[in-house]
C-alpha cells in the first residue's frame, strides 16, 4: 500500500497562494506540484479562513493585556486586604 505524502506548511502555503493568484488553473497547478486538485482547493480554503485570524491576533493581545492588568489590580487589592486582616488579627490575638 502506498504511503501518504506529508507536505510542509511552507509548501501548502506556496500552493495555496499560487491558487489565489489565479494565474494558472487548479488543474495546471495540480500537474505542476504533483498533487490532487481537490487538495489545492482545500488548502486555498484553509488559507482564506485562517487569514482573518492573522489580523484578529492584534485585538486578542489587547484583550489579554487588559485582562492581565485587571488581574494585577485584583492581586494588589487582595494583598492590601490581607495585610489589613493580619494587623487586625494581631490586635485581637
Secondary structure, DSSP 8 states (H G I E B T S, - for coil): --------HHHHHHHHHHHHHTSS-HHHHHHHHTS-HHHHHHHHHHHHHHHHHHHHHHHHHHHHHHHHHHHHHHHHHHHHHHHHHHHHHHHH-
